[in-house]
Amino acid sequence: MRTKDSNSMMNELHHVTDLLDAYALGALEAYEVAQVEAHLELCPVCRAQAEVARAIAQQLLLSAPLVAPPAGLKAKVLARVHAAAAQDRAVAEAVAPTSVAANAPDKPEVTRRRTMLRRMLDTMLGAEPLNTEDPVAALLLKLLAEPACEVWSVAGTKDAPKNAAARFVGVPNDREGVLITAGLRNLAPDQAYQVWLLHDGKPEPNALFRVERGGRGHQIVQAPTRLRDFEVVAVTPEPASGSPAPTGPIVLMGALTA
């Protein structure tokens, strides 16, 4: 039986040249690392190229100038980490089931509420840490902990930017809710957005608010009666002092009924 010589075996190897630079930089997935290292055991050509790639990668690392971090960077990073941890604790406390053992897995409803709360906070706060002393954030946490809490979708209209949308969070039998918006335009200094609650087609004037970066805004809405007494929530741009009746186009509108 004729055996293959080393040259014929080399000709049958599929070289890994295209992976060697990433291998030297530690940028491959685990399965790719295993593939490359298995090949290098058999292929002196690729081994030599791998050594060159490692040398170049090392030189690149050594040639990068040392840059002093900005003053206060460490404190800012730690503050953000602590704020994120506090927000996670607040989320967990707000939706924790009261009658389930501490080591029991979350029920689907708890998981849904936890996800809902996270999305609400992310939309409301953007990249900012949660301020649990903010009355809007505090009310939002309280509402989403209620079993009867509803989160109504409030859509942008043809007079709103393409990505404008909102959520209205409240308990139908209560009179308070939180409106959280995203994607609205910034208004002129003499204007503000006004919330309207509609009953039998009649708009009741409500809270005024302005938006920040990304068109984000959040405002407590206090209804004169239970939220279930109203069919629609809407938002229009109005004078900064508010208006007794809508004068601007409706930019957000959503149904409050099933």
Sine and cosine of phi, psi and omega as CSV:
sin_phi,cos_phi,sin_psi,cos_psi,sin_omega,cos_omega
0.00,0.00,0.76,-0.65,-0.04,-1.00
-1.00,0.04,0.77,-0.63,0.06,-1.00
-0.99,-0.10,0.41,-0.91,0.01,-1.00
-0.98,0.20,0.66,-0.75,0.09,-1.00
-0.99,0.14,0.15,-0.99,-0.08,-1.00
-0.89,0.45,-0.56,0.83,-0.01,-1.00
-0.92,0.40,-0.67,0.74,-0.01,-1.00
-0.93,0.38,-0.57,0.82,0.06,-1.00
-0.91,0.42,-0.66,0.75,0.02,-1.00
-0.87,0.50,-0.62,0.78,-0.03,-1.00
-0.91,0.42,-0.42,0.91,-0.01,-1.00
-1.00,0.04,-0.19,0.98,-0.01,-1.00
-0.95,0.30,0.64,-0.77,0.11,-0.99
-1.00,-0.06,0.95,-0.30,-0.10,-0.99
-0.92,0.40,0.41,-0.91,-0.04,-1.00
-0.92,-0.40,0.52,0.85,-0.07,-1.00
-0.81,0.58,-0.63,0.77,-0.07,-1.00
-0.94,0.34,-0.19,0.98,0.01,-1.00
-0.97,-0.23,-0.13,0.99,-0.18,-0.98
-0.94,0.35,-0.61,0.79,0.01,-1.00
-0.89,0.45,-0.72,0.69,0.02,-1.00
-0.92,0.40,-0.57,0.82,0.05,-1.00
-0.89,0.46,-0.69,0.72,-0.01,-1.00
-0.91,0.41,-0.49,0.87,-0.01,-1.00
-1.00,0.01,-0.04,1.00,-0.02,-1.00
0.94,0.33,0.54,0.84,-0.10,-0.99
-0.95,-0.32,0.25,0.97,-0.01,-1.00
-0.99,-0.11,0.40,-0.92,0.16,-0.99
-0.95,0.32,0.30,-0.95,-0.07,-1.00
-0.86,0.51,-0.67,0.74,-0.03,-1.00
-0.92,0.38,-0.51,0.86,0.04,-1.00
-0.95,0.30,-0.61,0.80,0.07,-1.00
-0.86,0.50,-0.72,0.70,0.01,-1.00
-0.87,0.49,-0.64,0.77,0.02,-1.00
-0.89,0.45,-0.72,0.70,-0.02,-1.00
-0.91,0.41,-0.72,0.69,-0.07,-1.00
-0.92,0.39,-0.56,0.83,0.08,-1.00
-0.91,0.42,-0.61,0.79,0.01,-1.00
-0.94,0.34,-0.64,0.77,-0.04,-1.00
-0.89,0.45,-0.46,0.89,0.05,-1.00
-0.90,0.43,-0.43,0.90,-0.08,-1.00
-0.96,-0.27,-0.29,0.96,-0.19,-0.98
-0.86,-0.50,0.97,-0.23,0.03,-1.00
-0.91,0.41,-0.48,0.88,0.01,-1.00
-0.89,0.45,-0.76,0.65,-0.01,-1.00
-0.94,0.34,-0.52,0.86,0.06,-1.00
-0.87,0.49,-0.68,0.73,0.00,-1.00
-0.90,0.43,-0.66,0.75,0.01,-1.00
-0.92,0.39,-0.56,0.83,0.03,-1.00
-0.91,0.41,-0.62,0.79,0.03,-1.00
-0.90,0.43,-0.65,0.76,0.05,-1.00
-0.89,0.45,-0.69,0.72,-0.01,-1.00
-0.89,0.45,-0.64,0.77,0.04,-1.00
-0.89,0.46,-0.67,0.74,-0.01,-1.00
-0.89,0.45,-0.67,0.74,0.01,-1.00
-0.91,0.41,-0.69,0.73,0.01,-1.00
-0.87,0.49,-0.65,0.76,0.02,-1.00
-0.90,0.44,-0.67,0.74,0.03,-1.00
-0.89,0.45,-0.61,0.79,0.03,-1.00
-0.89,0.46,-0.66,0.75,0.00,-1.00
-0.91,0.41,-0.65,0.76,-0.04,-1.00
-0.96,0.29,-0.46,0.89,-0.06,-1.00
-0.99,0.15,-0.23,0.97,0.00,-1.00
-0.94,0.35,0.80,-0.60,-0.03,-1.00
-0.93,0.36,0.57,-0.82,0.08,-1.00
-0.97,0.24,0.77,-0.64,-0.03,-1.00
-0.87,-0.50,0.79,-0.61,0.02,-1.00
-0.95,0.32,0.73,-0.69,0.02,-1.00
-0.91,0.41,0.48,-0.88,0.03,-1.00
-0.86,0.51,0.50,-0.86,0.03,-1.00
-0.87,0.49,0.71,-0.70,0.04,-1.00
0.99,0.11,0.04,1.00,-0.04,-1.00
-0.89,0.46,-0.70,0.72,-0.02,-1.00
-0.86,0.51,-0.70,0.72,-0.01,-1.00
-0.89,0.45,-0.63,0.78,-0.01,-1.00
-0.92,0.39,-0.67,0.74,0.00,-1.00
-0.89,0.45,-0.71,0.70,0.00,-1.00
-0.90,0.44,-0.62,0.78,0.02,-1.00
-0.89,0.45,-0.65,0.76,0.02,-1.00
-0.91,0.41,-0.64,0.77,0.03,-1.00
-0.89,0.46,-0.72,0.70,0.00,-1.00
-0.91,0.43,-0.62,0.78,0.01,-1.00
-0.91,0.42,-0.66,0.75,0.02,-1.00
-0.90,0.44,-0.64,0.77,0.03,-1.00
-0.90,0.43,-0.66,0.75,0.02,-1.00
-0.90,0.43,-0.62,0.79,0.02,-1.00
-0.91,0.41,-0.66,0.75,0.04,-1.00
-0.89,0.46,-0.65,0.76,0.03,-1.00
-0.90,0.43,-0.66,0.75,0.00,-1.00
-0.90,0.44,-0.65,0.76,0.04,-1.00
-0.88,0.47,-0.73,0.68,-0.04,-1.00
-0.88,0.47,-0.67,0.74,-0.02,-1.00
-0.93,0.38,-0.59,0.81,-0.06,-1.00
-0.93,0.38,-0.53,0.85,-0.08,-1.00
-0.92,-0.40,0.14,0.99,-0.03,-1.00
-0.91,0.41,0.76,-0.65,0.06,-1.00
-0.93,0.37,0.66,-0.75,-0.09,-1.00
-1.00,0.05,-0.31,0.95,-0.09,-1.00
-0.90,-0.43,0.30,0.95,-0.03,-1.00
-0.92,-0.40,0.62,-0.78,0.01,-1.00
-0.85,0.52,0.52,-0.86,-0.10,-1.00
-0.87,0.49,-0.52,0.85,-0.05,-1.00
-0.99,-0.10,0.14,0.99,0.01,-1.00
-0.98,0.19,0.54,-0.84,0.03,-1.00
-0.93,0.37,0.44,-0.90,0.01,-1.00
-0.89,0.45,0.65,-0.76,0.16,-0.99
-0.96,0.28,0.37,-0.93,0.01,-1.00
-0.81,0.58,-0.61,0.79,-0.01,-1.00
-0.91,0.41,-0.63,0.77,0.03,-1.00
-0.92,0.40,-0.68,0.73,0.03,-1.00
-0.87,0.49,-0.68,0.73,0.00,-1.00
-0.88,0.47,-0.68,0.73,-0.01,-1.00
-0.93,0.38,-0.61,0.79,0.01,-1.00
-0.89,0.46,-0.70,0.71,0.03,-1.00
-0.90,0.44,-0.68,0.74,0.01,-1.00
-0.87,0.50,-0.71,0.70,-0.02,-1.00
-0.90,0.44,-0.68,0.73,0.03,-1.00
-0.86,0.51,-0.68,0.73,0.00,-1.00
-0.92,0.39,-0.64,0.77,0.03,-1.00
-0.88,0.47,-0.72,0.70,-0.02,-1.00
-0.92,0.40,-0.66,0.75,0.01,-1.00
-0.89,0.46,-0.67,0.74,0.02,-1.00
-0.92,0.40,-0.66,0.75,-0.07,-1.00
-0.96,0.29,-0.62,0.78,-0.17,-0.99
-0.98,-0.22,-0.31,0.95,-0.07,-1.00
0.88,0.48,-0.80,-0.59,-0.02,-1.00
-1.00,-0.01,0.04,1.00,-0.07,-1.00
-0.99,0.13,0.54,-0.84,0.06,-1.00
-0.94,0.34,0.42,-0.91,-0.01,-1.00
-0.95,0.32,0.78,-0.63,0.11,-0.99
-0.97,-0.23,0.98,-0.19,-0.08,-1.00
-0.93,0.36,-0.17,0.99,0.07,-1.00
-1.00,0.05,-0.16,0.99,0.06,-1.00
-0.93,0.38,0.84,-0.53,-0.05,-1.00
-0.87,0.50,-0.51,0.86,0.02,-1.00
-0.93,0.38,-0.73,0.68,0.02,-1.00
-0.89,0.45,-0.65,0.76,0.00,-1.00
-0.89,0.45,-0.68,0.74,0.02,-1.00
-0.92,0.39,-0.63,0.78,0.02,-1.00
-0.87,0.49,-0.71,0.70,0.05,-1.00
-0.86,0.51,-0.67,0.74,-0.01,-1.00
-0.90,0.43,-0.71,0.70,-0.04,-1.00
-0.90,0.44,-0.70,0.71,-0.07,-1.00
-0.95,0.30,-0.21,0.98,0.10,-1.00
-1.00,0.09,-0.20,0.98,-0.02,-1.00
-0.98,0.19,0.74,-0.67,0.01,-1.00
-0.86,0.51,-0.51,0.86,-0.06,-1.00
-1.00,-0.03,0.15,0.99,-0.05,-1.00
-0.88,0.47,0.63,-0.78,0.09,-1.00
-0.86,-0.50,0.56,-0.83,0.13,-0.99
-0.85,-0.52,0.96,-0.28,-0.05,-1.00
-1.00,-0.04,0.69,-0.73,0.09,-1.00
-0.98,0.20,0.70,-0.71,0.02,-1.00
-0.82,-0.58,0.92,-0.40,-0.16,-0.99
-1.00,-0.07,0.44,-0.90,0.14,-0.99
-0.96,0.26,0.55,-0.84,0.02,-1.00
-0.99,-0.14,-0.07,-1.00,0.02,-1.00
-0.91,0.42,-0.31,0.95,0.00,-1.00
-1.00,-0.06,0.11,0.99,0.00,-1.00
-0.94,-0.33,0.31,-0.95,0.12,-0.99
-0.85,0.53,0.38,-0.92,-0.13,-0.99
-0.83,0.55,-0.64,0.77,-0.10,-1.00
-0.99,-0.12,0.18,0.98,-0.02,-1.00
-0.92,0.38,0.69,-0.73,0.02,-1.00
-0.28,-0.96,0.21,-0.98,0.00,-1.00
-0.43,-0.90,0.23,-0.97,0.16,-0.99
-0.76,-0.65,0.64,-0.77,0.06,-1.00
-0.90,-0.44,0.86,-0.51,-0.09,-1.00
-0.94,-0.33,0.79,-0.62,0.02,-1.00
-0.14,-0.99,0.15,-0.99,0.09,-1.00
-0.96,-0.29,0.85,-0.52,-0.12,-0.99
-0.78,0.63,-0.59,0.81,-0.04,-1.00
-1.00,0.05,0.00,1.00,0.06,-1.00
-0.97,-0.23,0.09,-1.00,-0.08,-1.00
-0.94,-0.34,-0.03,1.00,-0.02,-1.00
-0.91,-0.41,0.56,-0.83,0.09,-1.00
-0.51,-0.86,0.11,-0.99,0.05,-1.00
-0.80,-0.60,0.79,-0.61,0.08,-1.00
-0.98,-0.20,0.80,-0.61,-0.02,-1.00
-0.84,-0.54,0.85,-0.53,-0.08,-1.00
-0.89,-0.45,0.36,-0.93,0.11,-0.99
-0.50,-0.87,0.55,-0.83,0.10,-0.99
0.99,0.10,0.10,1.00,0.03,-1.00
-0.98,0.20,0.39,-0.92,0.06,-1.00
-0.97,0.24,0.50,-0.87,0.18,-0.98
-0.95,0.31,0.66,-0.75,-0.02,-1.00
-0.99,-0.16,0.26,-0.97,0.10,-1.00
-0.91,0.42,0.38,-0.92,-0.04,-1.00
-0.84,0.55,-0.45,0.89,-0.03,-1.00
-1.00,-0.04,0.27,0.96,0.02,-1.00
-0.79,-0.62,0.32,-0.95,0.10,-0.99
-0.47,-0.88,0.36,-0.93,0.12,-0.99
-0.99,0.11,0.65,-0.76,0.01,-1.00
-0.85,-0.53,0.66,-0.75,0.02,-1.00
-1.00,-0.03,0.63,-0.78,0.04,-1.00
-0.78,-0.62,0.70,-0.72,0.15,-0.99
-0.94,-0.33,0.81,-0.59,-0.10,-0.99
-0.96,-0.28,0.75,-0.67,0.09,-1.00
-0.77,-0.64,0.83,-0.55,-0.06,-1.00
0.81,0.59,0.60,0.80,0.05,-1.00
0.99,0.16,-0.06,1.00,-0.02,-1.00
-0.99,-0.13,0.84,-0.54,-0.02,-1.00
-0.99,0.13,0.78,-0.63,0.09,-1.00
-0.99,-0.17,0.83,-0.56,-0.02,-1.00
-0.91,0.40,0.59,-0.81,-0.02,-1.00
-0.63,-0.77,-0.56,-0.83,-0.21,-0.98
-0.89,0.45,0.46,-0.89,0.14,-0.99
-0.96,-0.29,0.58,-0.82,0.06,-1.00
-0.43,-0.90,0.32,-0.95,0.11,-0.99
-0.86,-0.51,0.31,-0.95,-0.02,-1.00
-0.95,-0.32,0.37,-0.93,0.00,-1.00
-0.92,-0.40,-0.42,-0.91,-0.03,-1.00
-0.82,0.57,0.71,-0.70,0.00,-1.00
0.97,0.23,0.21,0.98,-0.02,-1.00
0.94,0.34,0.35,0.94,-0.03,-1.00
-0.99,0.14,0.66,-0.75,0.08,-1.00
-0.48,-0.88,0.42,-0.91,0.07,-1.00
-0.47,-0.88,0.65,-0.76,-0.12,-0.99
-0.44,-0.90,0.62,-0.78,0.12,-0.99
-0.98,0.22,0.73,-0.68,0.05,-1.00
-0.93,-0.37,0.84,-0.55,0.02,-1.00
-0.92,-0.40,0.93,-0.36,-0.07,-1.00
-1.00,0.09,0.48,-0.88,0.04,-1.00
-0.94,0.34,-0.43,0.90,0.09,-1.00
-0.70,-0.72,-0.18,-0.98,-0.03,-1.00
-0.88,0.48,0.55,-0.84,0.01,-1.00
-0.86,0.50,-0.50,0.86,-0.03,-1.00
-0.93,0.38,-0.23,0.97,0.03,-1.00
-0.98,0.19,-0.12,0.99,-0.05,-1.00
-0.92,-0.40,0.55,-0.83,-0.05,-1.00
-0.99,-0.13,-0.43,0.90,-0.15,-0.99
-0.59,-0.81,0.57,-0.82,0.22,-0.98
-0.89,-0.45,0.67,-0.74,-0.05,-1.00
-0.62,-0.78,0.31,-0.95,0.01,-1.00
-0.71,-0.71,0.70,-0.71,0.08,-1.00
-0.70,-0.71,0.45,-0.89,0.17,-0.98
-0.98,0.21,0.74,-0.67,-0.06,-1.00
-0.67,-0.75,0.11,-0.99,0.14,-0.99
-0.83,0.56,0.49,-0.87,-0.09,-1.00
-0.85,0.53,-0.46,0.89,0.00,-1.00
-1.00,0.07,-0.06,1.00,0.00,-1.00
1.00,-0.07,0.16,-0.99,-0.04,-1.00
-0.61,-0.79,0.60,-0.80,0.03,-1.00
-0.96,0.29,-0.30,0.95,0.03,-1.00
-0.55,-0.83,0.49,-0.87,-0.04,-1.00
-0.87,0.49,0.71,-0.70,0.09,-1.00
-0.86,-0.50,-0.37,0.93,0.00,-1.00
-0.98,-0.18,0.17,-0.98,0.00,-1.00
-0.94,0.35,0.53,-0.85,0.08,-1.00
-0.95,0.30,0.83,-0.56,0.00,-1.00
-0.96,-0.30,-0.37,0.93,0.06,-1.00
-0.68,-0.73,0.64,-0.77,0.02,-1.00
-0.38,-0.93,0.68,-0.73,0.02,-1.00
-0.49,-0.87,0.52,-0.85,0.01,-1.00
-0.99,0.13,0.64,-0.77,0.03,-1.00
-0.97,-0.23,0.14,0.99,0.01,-1.00
-0.93,-0.37,0.38,-0.92,-0.02,-1.00
-0.93,0.38,0.00,0.00,0.00,0.00
